[in-house]
Amino acid sequence: MSIDVSEKRFESDIETFLLSAKGGYTKLTSADFDRKKGLFFNTLLQFIKATQLKMWKRYETVYANGKPELELYKRFDECVRQHGLISVLRKGIEDRGVKFDIAYFVPASALNPDLTEKYNSNILTCTRQFHYSPDNNNSIDMVLSLNGIPIVALELKDQLTGQTVDNAKHQYMHDRDPKELCFGFNRRILVYFAVDTYDVFMTTELKGEDTYFLPFNQGSNGAGNVGGKGNPENPNGYSTAYLWENILQKDNLLKLLQRYISVQTDEKIEIKNGVKSKKKTRHIIFPRYHQFDVVEKVIDDCLKHGSGKNYLIQHSAGSGKSNSIAWLTYKLASLYNKDNELLFSSVVIITDRRVLDKQLQDTVSGFDHKAGLVECIDETKTSQDLKTAINDGKKIIITTLQKFPVIFDQVNDPKGRNFAIIVDEAHSSQTGRSAKKLKSALADTTQAKEELSELDDGFDEQDEIVKQILFHRASIKTCHSSPLPQRQSKKQLICSA
């Protein structure tokens, strides 16, 4: 009896936080869940009618001789099957000329109060003992839903019961049928957490015994600090409290759904009976804790201090460097300051490789939600294409460092423009001639010119000596990275120039 009480207390403590004002959730029971539809369908209707009443009235007119609620579900399910839930959450659905938004995400700026009001109308709910199947009474310890759609699953174990995250993993792998509607790939639940009082693991797809879990821990000394595996002791509660107090807190979960979680396609060559064929596999990518933590820290610091600071991010091999770059890039490209002005005109990703890193290119392009947002200056393009991209103000530019020396003096005057420069694989070569040319091309030399004018009223900007002075002055004024030891080459340098 005492063991059962302990486990229920763990669940109860998590629920208590989530249902608090800080957590941002309300409570729903499994009795409200339509197991055949895989939705809290009445909650979805409530959200749509509260935020898009005019559209709903039009929809009722379109289906005046039928059942608009049934038609809405059919169209929702059809769009999810065709495009995936992640796309539907971001883009909504359309039926016979009537468009419905399924969720609202935080607006990039505060210029439109209506968007902020709609964002606050999202309905996030918490359900304990979530009974999901129309065929049996199996349940998951806890499920979090957005506007009636199950998004996050948690299996919770307390060491005092003699169980750990390994028992939670076993449940997902052996007791949860991947064929259930709620577990379908990119159809309902998008991430599954296995949690005990000390450790967190996650997966984004249930595949029976082939289900693969990644650690979702902070590290033994806390996020951003060198240490071992696991989590530090928490003097104020459970060591894993960061999961529900930070990651699953309403605003952060919506950030994750808007800007982080994505579907990526991998392609590999298979040889069978001597015949080569391409095999494509699709994965849902959900950031690990260290990735979300570092991106949000850089963004918060940029908002606090503006442009002009340097940041160094360590990434060990295989820990998701390309995804971290992609997430940081998209956040920086749409970052507004307190005056509702874009902080950066363009974000430039620099790689030192002569042949542009394909994984990095594919990852960043895979997050592209708008056509033309990403300009990739790869081996098929020239330095002149880079110059055009910079002068045209492309939001995201991916290029090699070596293309800058050719066009450093041909870029239009960047006065009044700020650039965020993300350098992949920072090492000593980033302080050489090419790096200086990059800094010179993107630097605002206005102040340097004013200083020269004060020294010599008749100076000529075309004079070669003056050009060199401006060149070196620009290099000093903009971001600069000290040479790093070779053993530190597996790092990223994030510079705001």
C-alpha positions as a printed NumPy array, in Angstrom:
array([[  0.   ,   0.   ,   0.   ],
       [  2.775,   2.432,   0.889],
       [  4.473,   1.767,  -2.455],
       [  1.337,   2.633,  -4.374],
       [  0.859,   5.821,  -2.352],
       [  4.427,   6.908,  -3.164],
       [  3.956,   6.484,  -6.919],
       [  0.631,   8.287,  -6.871],
       [  2.227,  11.128,  -4.923],
       [  4.877,  11.533,  -7.636],
       [  2.167,  11.789, -10.284],
       [  0.129,  14.102,  -8.094],
       [  3.032,  16.481,  -7.508],
       [  3.612,  16.763, -11.259],
       [ -0.074,  17.328, -11.903],
       [ -0.263,  19.975,  -9.161],
       [  2.427,  22.058, -10.85 ],
       [  0.977,  21.684, -14.336],
       [ -2.485,  22.743, -13.139],
       [ -1.071,  25.794, -11.374],
       [ -1.093,  29.268, -12.907],
       [  2.613,  28.882, -13.732],
       [  2.105,  25.512, -15.394],
       [ -0.774,  26.792, -17.519],
       [ -2.89 ,  23.623, -17.852],
       [ -6.433,  22.679, -16.936],
       [ -7.677,  19.211, -16.05 ],
       [ -9.463,  16.774, -18.344],
       [-10.389,  13.186, -17.583],
       [-10.385,  10.186, -19.893],
       [-14.185,  10.272, -19.811],
       [-13.953,  13.348, -22.078],
       [-11.757,  11.55 , -24.601],
       [-13.224,  10.178, -27.836],
       [-11.162,   7.014, -28.265],
       [-12.315,   6.383, -31.841],
       [-11.418,   9.892, -32.981],
       [ -8.254,   9.999, -30.878],
       [ -9.232,  13.473, -29.644],
       [-10.857,  15.411, -26.865],
       [-13.085,  16.495, -29.716],
       [-15.377,  18.769, -27.696],
       [-12.301,  20.7  , -26.537],
       [-11.171,  21.182, -30.136],
       [-14.65 ,  22.471, -31.019],
       [-14.593,  24.761, -27.98 ],
       [-11.274,  26.253, -29.092],
       [-12.399,  26.826, -32.688],
       [-15.723,  28.393, -31.72 ],
       [-14.05 ,  30.661, -29.157],
       [-11.321,  31.922, -31.501],
       [-12.873,  31.671, -34.99 ],
       [-16.596,  32.043, -34.529],
       [-17.184,  33.796, -37.865],
       [-15.459,  31.002, -39.715],
       [-17.439,  28.441, -37.768],
       [-20.708,  30.172, -38.744],
       [-19.612,  30.03 , -42.37 ],
       [-18.768,  26.364, -41.952],
       [-22.234,  25.662, -40.554],
       [-23.684,  27.356, -43.622],
       [-21.515,  25.281, -45.968],
       [-22.777,  22.097, -44.308],
       [-26.295,  23.347, -43.562],
       [-27.818,  20.018, -44.624],
       [-25.257,  17.872, -42.805],
       [-23.305,  17.694, -39.584],
       [-20.538,  20.321, -39.509],
       [-18.931,  18.764, -36.412],
       [-18.536,  15.421, -38.193],
       [-17.262,  17.113, -41.345],
       [-14.712,  19.045, -39.282],
       [-13.345,  15.855, -37.781],
       [-13.199,  14.143, -41.176],
       [-11.287,  17.056, -42.684],
       [ -8.955,  17.295, -39.671],
       [ -8.149,  13.596, -39.853],
       [ -7.67 ,  13.744, -43.616],
       [ -5.191,  16.638, -43.329],
       [ -3.288,  14.895, -40.533],
       [ -3.001,  11.714, -42.592],
       [ -1.849,  13.667, -45.634],
       [  0.46 ,  16.275, -44.092],
       [  1.116,  15.118, -40.531],
       [  0.029,  16.632, -37.227],
       [  3.035,  18.968, -36.944],
       [  2.104,  20.652, -40.221],
       [ -1.581,  20.87 , -39.24 ],
       [ -0.726,  22.521, -35.92 ],
       [  1.341,  25.172, -37.718],
       [ -0.717,  25.713, -40.862],
       [ -4.258,  24.739, -39.872],
       [ -6.809,  23.046, -42.122],
       [ -9.08 ,  24.21 , -44.941],
       [-12.356,  22.788, -46.157],
       [-14.471,  24.247, -48.965],
       [-12.935,  27.693, -48.626],
       [-13.162,  27.823, -44.832],
       [ -9.837,  27.835, -43.004],
       [ -9.386,  26.948, -39.344],
       [ -6.307,  27.445, -37.218],
       [ -5.762,  24.477, -34.911],
       [ -3.324,  26.269, -32.58 ],
       [ -1.872,  29.725, -32.081],
       [  1.776,  30.338, -31.334],
       [  3.407,  33.309, -29.659],
       [  3.743,  36.175, -32.168],
       [  7.286,  37.265, -33.027],
       [  6.495,  40.844, -31.98 ],
       [  3.859,  42.654, -29.949],
       [  2.682,  44.743, -32.91 ],
       [ -0.563,  42.783, -33.237],
       [ -2.452,  42.489, -29.908],
       [ -5.057,  40.271, -31.579],
       [ -2.458,  37.553, -32.137],
       [ -1.435,  37.712, -28.477],
       [ -5.073,  37.313, -27.449],
       [ -5.453,  34.296, -29.714],
       [ -2.256,  32.779, -28.33 ],
       [ -3.689,  33.077, -24.829],
       [ -6.825,  31.251, -26.027],
       [ -4.98 ,  27.957, -26.504],
       [ -6.385,  25.236, -24.261],
       [ -3.692,  23.054, -22.71 ],
       [ -4.948,  20.153, -20.632],
       [ -3.511,  17.46 , -18.367],
       [ -5.058,  13.99 , -18.068],
       [ -3.985,  11.341, -15.579],
       [ -4.62 ,   7.677, -16.321],
       [ -5.251,   8.375, -19.974],
       [ -7.32 ,   5.548, -21.487],
       [ -6.623,   5.774, -25.19 ],
       [ -7.868,   2.611, -26.925],
       [-11.359,   1.804, -28.242],
       [-10.464,  -1.885, -27.911],
       [ -9.17 ,  -2.146, -24.327],
       [ -8.802,  -0.185, -21.1  ],
       [ -5.018,   0.261, -21.135],
       [ -3.81 ,   3.623, -19.892],
       [ -0.792,   5.946, -19.864],
       [  0.082,   7.617, -16.571],
       [ -0.27 ,  11.159, -17.926],
       [ -0.986,  12.854, -21.261],
       [ -0.812,  16.545, -22.151],
       [ -3.044,  17.881, -24.913],
       [ -3.253,  21.056, -26.975],
       [ -6.743,  22.15 , -27.97 ],
       [ -8.   ,  18.619, -27.513],
       [ -5.147,  16.887, -29.378],
       [ -2.9  ,  14.526, -27.343],
       [  0.692,  15.762, -27.797],
       [  2.88 ,  14.488, -24.943],
       [  2.821,  11.148, -23.118],
       [  4.507,  10.462, -19.771],
       [  5.067,   7.14 , -18.055],
       [  6.02 ,   7.982, -14.465],
       [  7.942,   5.751, -12.069],
       [  9.088,   6.347,  -8.513],
       [ 12.176,   4.558,  -7.18 ],
       [ 10.352,   3.946,  -3.913],
       [  8.09 ,   1.57 ,  -5.819],
       [ 11.098,  -0.416,  -6.972],
       [ 10.652,   0.844, -10.538],
       [ 12.706,   3.19 , -12.737],
       [ 12.705,   4.659, -16.231],
       [ 13.628,   1.205, -17.501],
       [ 10.191,  -0.042, -16.472],
       [  8.615,   2.912, -18.258],
       [ 10.603,   2.125, -21.416],
       [  9.473,  -1.502, -21.202],
       [  5.838,  -0.382, -21.072],
       [  6.214,   1.732, -24.189],
       [  8.009,  -1.054, -26.038],
       [  5.865,  -4.016, -25.028],
       [  2.508,  -2.774, -23.718],
       [  1.704,  -0.008, -26.206],
       [  0.531,  -1.069, -29.656],
       [  2.049,   1.311, -32.269],
       [ -1.017,   0.683, -34.449],
       [ -3.26 ,   2.582, -32.031],
       [ -4.462,   5.89 , -33.467],
       [ -2.898,   7.863, -30.601],
       [  0.508,   6.31 , -31.283],
       [  0.522,   6.698, -35.064],
       [  3.584,   8.465, -36.444],
       [  2.914,  12.223, -36.586],
       [ -0.826,  11.666, -36.086],
       [ -1.385,  12.375, -32.395],
       [  1.228,  12.025, -29.603],
       [  4.518,  13.506, -30.821],
       [  6.898,  12.732, -27.939],
       [  6.947,  10.035, -25.249],
       [  8.793,  10.567, -21.959],
       [  9.931,   7.836, -19.567],
       [ 10.408,   9.53 , -16.189],
       [ 11.428,   8.631, -12.663],
       [ 12.635,  10.853,  -9.825],
       [ 16.235,  10.849, -11.116],
       [ 16.238,  10.333, -14.902],
       [ 14.307,  11.207, -18.05 ],
       [ 14.419,   9.477, -21.436],
       [ 12.372,  10.195, -24.538],
       [ 11.384,   8.859, -27.94 ],
       [  9.306,  10.275, -30.767],
       [  8.054,   7.019, -32.269],
       [  6.845,   3.739, -30.794],
       [  8.178,   0.779, -32.795],
       [  7.774,  -2.115, -30.393],
       [ 11.101,  -3.671, -29.433],
       [ 12.844,  -1.385, -31.939],
       [ 11.782,   1.76 , -30.063],
       [ 14.863,   3.915, -29.492],
       [ 15.15 ,   6.179, -26.443],
       [ 17.456,   9.155, -26.009],
       [ 18.478,  10.596, -22.63 ],
       [ 16.749,  13.837, -21.714],
       [ 18.881,  14.685, -18.697],
       [ 20.695,  17.928, -17.825],
       [ 24.026,  16.339, -16.95 ],
       [ 25.341,  15.639, -13.46 ],
       [ 26.35 ,  19.277, -12.846],
       [ 23.362,  20.921, -14.487],
       [ 22.72 ,  22.384, -17.912],
       [ 25.721,  24.052, -19.535],
       [ 28.238,  22.707, -17.019],
       [ 30.841,  20.041, -17.67 ],
       [ 29.9  ,  16.795, -15.958],
       [ 28.749,  13.242, -16.37 ],
       [ 25.404,  11.675, -17.146],
       [ 22.25 ,  12.049, -15.089],
       [ 20.93 ,  15.066, -13.193],
       [ 22.126,  17.078, -10.203],
       [ 20.399,  16.839,  -6.851],
       [ 17.49 ,  19.247,  -6.531],
       [ 17.306,  20.736,  -3.007],
       [ 13.757,  21.93 ,  -3.688],
       [ 12.247,  18.742,  -5.055],
       [ 12.739,  15.967,  -7.587],
       [ 15.898,  15.873,  -9.707],
       [ 13.687,  15.595, -12.809],
       [ 11.414,  18.533, -11.945],
       [ 12.955,  20.56 , -14.804],
       [ 10.908,  18.429, -17.194],
       [  7.495,  19.655, -16.043],
       [  8.599,  22.973, -14.543],
       [ 10.512,  24.071, -17.642],
       [ 10.119,  21.934, -20.773],
       [  6.412,  21.126, -20.368],
       [  5.392,  24.487, -18.957],
       [  2.72 ,  25.913, -21.263],
       [  4.774,  28.613, -23.015],
       [  7.807,  26.399, -23.487],
       [  5.794,  23.495, -24.879],
       [  4.228,  25.845, -27.414],
       [  7.722,  27.123, -28.321],
       [  8.817,  23.554, -28.916],
       [  5.831,  22.871, -31.157],
       [  6.301,  26.087, -33.107],
       [ 10.05 ,  26.311, -33.618],
       [ 11.744,  23.062, -32.696],
       [  9.935,  19.797, -33.378],
       [ 10.142,  18.736, -37.011],
       [ 10.033,  15.816, -39.409],
       [ 13.288,  14.966, -41.155],
       [ 13.892,  12.469, -43.938],
       [ 17.05 ,  10.383, -44.129],
       [ 18.118,   8.633, -47.311],
       [ 20.547,   5.76 , -47.564],
       [ 21.645,   3.339, -50.266],
       [ 20.793,  -0.335, -49.774],
       [ 22.22 ,  -3.196, -51.811],
       [ 20.045,  -6.277, -52.156],
       [ 20.935,  -9.112, -54.53 ],
       [ 23.488,  -6.819, -56.123],
       [ 20.889,  -4.134, -56.868],
       [ 21.243,  -0.662, -55.359],
       [ 18.149,   1.143, -54.141],
       [ 17.401,   4.243, -52.102],
       [ 15.582,   3.84 , -48.824],
       [ 14.001,   6.843, -47.161],
       [ 13.1  ,   6.942, -43.489],
       [ 11.254,   9.713, -41.686],
       [ 11.897,  10.783, -38.105],
       [ 10.349,  13.287, -35.739],
       [ 13.127,  15.4  , -34.25 ],
       [ 12.518,  16.73 , -30.749],
       [ 15.36 ,  18.681, -29.116],
       [ 17.256,  17.101, -26.288],
       [ 17.458,  19.149, -23.117],
       [ 20.938,  20.574, -23.768],
       [ 19.86 ,  21.774, -27.229],
       [ 16.739,  23.593, -26.07 ],
       [ 18.63 ,  25.032, -23.103],
       [ 21.525,  26.501, -25.088],
       [ 19.389,  27.972, -27.871],
       [ 17.066,  29.671, -25.382],
       [ 20.034,  31.007, -23.369],
       [ 21.615,  32.593, -26.445],
       [ 18.29 ,  34.089, -27.538],
       [ 17.571,  35.489, -24.066],
       [ 21.034,  37.043, -23.891],
       [ 20.644,  38.618, -27.336],
       [ 17.336,  40.119, -26.251],
       [ 18.962,  41.465, -23.108],
       [ 22.163,  42.869, -24.617],
       [ 21.395,  43.253, -28.321],
       [ 23.939,  42.52 , -31.047],
       [ 27.701,  42.659, -30.646],
       [ 28.447,  39.773, -28.301],
       [ 30.306,  36.508, -28.905],
       [ 29.116,  33.076, -27.77 ],
       [ 30.837,  29.706, -27.732],
       [ 28.784,  26.513, -27.686],
       [ 30.339,  23.13 , -27.009],
       [ 28.881,  20.088, -28.719],
       [ 30.221,  16.572, -28.409],
       [ 30.152,  14.272, -31.428],
       [ 26.697,  12.9  , -32.192],
       [ 24.846,  15.288, -29.903],
       [ 22.865,  17.085, -32.602],
       [ 25.049,  20.018, -33.647],
       [ 23.336,  20.586, -37.008],
       [ 19.904,  20.719, -35.418],
       [ 21.117,  23.147, -32.755],
       [ 22.448,  25.431, -35.492],
       [ 19.152,  25.201, -37.384],
       [ 17.03 ,  26.008, -34.316],
       [ 19.26 ,  28.903, -33.301],
       [ 19.233,  30.259, -36.847],
       [ 15.458,  30.368, -37.077],
       [ 15.1  ,  31.985, -33.684],
       [ 17.66 ,  34.679, -34.556],
       [ 16.089,  35.32 , -37.975],
       [ 12.775,  36.343, -36.386],
       [ 14.019,  37.935, -33.167],
       [ 12.478,  41.288, -32.215],
       [ 13.835,  43.628, -29.554],
       [ 11.786,  45.505, -26.948],
       [ 10.996,  48.186, -29.534],
       [  9.49 ,  45.552, -31.847],
       [ 12.351,  45.911, -34.317],
       [ 14.127,  42.95 , -35.917],
       [ 17.415,  42.493, -34.107],
       [ 19.25 ,  41.001, -37.108],
       [ 18.846,  41.834, -40.784],
       [ 20.328,  38.494, -41.838],
       [ 21.722,  35.359, -40.239],
       [ 24.831,  34.   , -41.95 ],
       [ 25.953,  30.425, -41.302],
       [ 29.641,  29.927, -42.07 ],
       [ 31.293,  26.568, -42.577],
       [ 35.009,  26.15 , -43.163],
       [ 34.531,  23.268, -45.59 ],
       [ 35.199,  23.84 , -49.269],
       [ 32.264,  21.583, -50.078],
       [ 29.367,  22.884, -48.078],
       [ 28.324,  20.482, -45.329],
       [ 25.329,  18.634, -46.776],
       [ 23.899,  17.611, -43.417],
       [ 23.94 ,  21.208, -42.226],
       [ 22.421,  22.429, -45.487],
       [ 19.637,  19.832, -45.432],
       [ 18.888,  20.41 , -41.756],
       [ 18.508,  24.176, -42.052],
       [ 16.517,  23.903, -45.287],
       [ 14.307,  21.309, -43.59 ],
       [ 13.182,  23.928, -41.079],
       [ 12.275,  26.37 , -43.831],
       [  8.605,  27.27 , -43.369],
       [  8.607,  29.929, -46.118],
       [  9.876,  29.538, -49.657],
       [ 13.008,  31.575, -50.293],
       [ 13.81 ,  32.14 , -46.628],
       [ 17.055,  30.157, -46.864],
       [ 19.728,  30.99 , -49.474],
       [ 22.369,  28.276, -49.738],
       [ 25.583,  29.345, -51.491],
       [ 26.945,  25.875, -52.178],
       [ 29.537,  24.594, -54.657],
       [ 27.167,  25.269, -57.571],
       [ 27.133,  29.007, -56.793],
       [ 29.776,  31.719, -56.804],
       [ 30.925,  34.537, -54.555],
       [ 28.796,  36.868, -56.652],
       [ 25.717,  34.898, -55.605],
       [ 26.812,  35.44 , -52.001],
       [ 27.157,  39.172, -52.624],
       [ 23.658,  39.286, -54.13 ],
       [ 22.175,  37.368, -51.194],
       [ 23.734,  39.784, -48.689],
       [ 22.781,  42.884, -50.647],
       [ 19.218,  41.613, -51.142],
       [ 18.861,  41.08 , -47.403],
       [ 18.14 ,  37.344, -47.493],
       [ 17.103,  36.265, -44.014],
       [ 19.246,  33.118, -43.787],
       [ 22.426,  32.572, -45.799],
       [ 24.55 ,  29.414, -45.669],
       [ 28.001,  29.667, -47.223],
       [ 31.656,  28.712, -46.974],
       [ 34.128,  31.118, -45.427],
       [ 36.334,  31.048, -48.522],
       [ 33.855,  32.974, -50.687],
       [ 34.18 ,  36.215, -48.705],
       [ 37.66 ,  37.405, -49.834],
       [ 36.345,  37.839, -53.384],
       [ 33.436,  40.118, -52.478],
       [ 34.411,  41.785, -49.204],
       [ 34.656,  45.231, -50.807],
       [ 31.593,  44.794, -53.064],
       [ 28.875,  44.417, -50.433],
       [ 26.547,  47.383, -50.18 ],
       [ 27.102,  49.675, -47.212],
       [ 25.774,  47.686, -44.234],
       [ 25.112,  50.844, -42.215],
       [ 22.166,  50.262, -39.895],
       [ 22.156,  46.496, -40.495],
       [ 23.076,  43.876, -37.914],
       [ 24.239,  40.391, -38.842],
       [ 24.22 ,  37.26 , -36.714],
       [ 27.132,  35.066, -37.79 ],
       [ 27.078,  31.389, -36.837],
       [ 30.403,  29.662, -37.422],
       [ 30.264,  25.883, -37.633],
       [ 33.347,  24.076, -36.307],
       [ 35.187,  27.02 , -34.753],
       [ 38.96 ,  26.718, -34.842],
       [ 42.049,  28.704, -35.702],
       [ 41.175,  29.204, -39.381],
       [ 38.331,  31.494, -38.378],
       [ 40.896,  34.151, -37.39 ],
       [ 42.739,  34.162, -40.716],
       [ 42.506,  36.279, -43.848],
       [ 39.117,  34.938, -44.949],
       [ 37.59 ,  35.673, -41.553],
       [ 38.881,  39.235, -41.616],
       [ 37.409,  39.731, -45.079],
       [ 34.067,  38.44 , -43.793],
       [ 34.117,  40.905, -40.908],
       [ 35.078,  43.741, -43.189],
       [ 32.297,  42.955, -45.674],
       [ 29.605,  42.978, -42.996],
       [ 30.964,  45.74 , -40.753],
       [ 29.466,  49.173, -40.399],
       [ 32.529,  51.374, -40.969],
       [ 30.662,  54.648, -40.402],
       [ 32.387,  55.362, -37.101],
       [ 35.818,  54.544, -38.558],
       [ 35.21 ,  56.945, -41.475],
       [ 34.143,  59.698, -39.084],
       [ 37.329,  59.218, -37.082],
       [ 39.445,  59.418, -40.249],
       [ 37.599,  62.57 , -41.364],
       [ 38.439,  64.245, -38.092],
       [ 42.098,  63.399, -38.611],
       [ 42.168,  64.448, -42.284],
       [ 39.325,  66.47 , -43.794],
       [ 40.458,  65.586, -47.288],
       [ 40.781,  61.82 , -47.045],
       [ 39.838,  59.769, -50.101],
       [ 37.781,  56.607, -49.432],
       [ 39.223,  55.035, -52.601],
       [ 42.796,  55.445, -51.373],
       [ 44.312,  51.984, -50.866],
       [ 45.844,  52.921, -47.499],
       [ 42.498,  54.222, -46.275],
       [ 40.85 ,  51.016, -47.466],
       [ 43.295,  48.982, -45.4  ],
       [ 42.693,  51.179, -42.339],
       [ 38.952,  50.724, -42.715],
       [ 39.483,  47.016, -43.311],
       [ 41.443,  46.506, -40.106],
       [ 39.234,  48.927, -38.154],
       [ 36.203,  46.887, -39.228],
       [ 37.88 ,  43.676, -38.185],
       [ 38.456,  45.085, -34.721],
       [ 34.937,  46.501, -34.43 ],
       [ 33.176,  43.273, -35.324],
       [ 33.175,  39.813, -33.791],
       [ 36.548,  38.187, -33.291],
       [ 37.391,  34.714, -32.069],
       [ 40.694,  33.739, -30.525],
       [ 42.368,  30.614, -31.91 ],
       [ 41.12 ,  27.485, -30.188],
       [ 43.245,  24.444, -29.463],
       [ 42.791,  21.696, -32.035],
       [ 41.171,  19.439, -29.451],
       [ 38.337,  21.958, -29.218],
       [ 37.522,  21.864, -32.906],
       [ 34.199,  20.106, -32.3  ],
       [ 32.564,  23.348, -31.263],
       [ 30.445,  26.083, -32.654],
       [ 31.225,  29.776, -32.376],
       [ 28.207,  32.01 , -32.416],
       [ 29.086,  35.631, -33.086],
       [ 26.735,  38.591, -33.278],
       [ 28.31 ,  41.276, -35.425]])
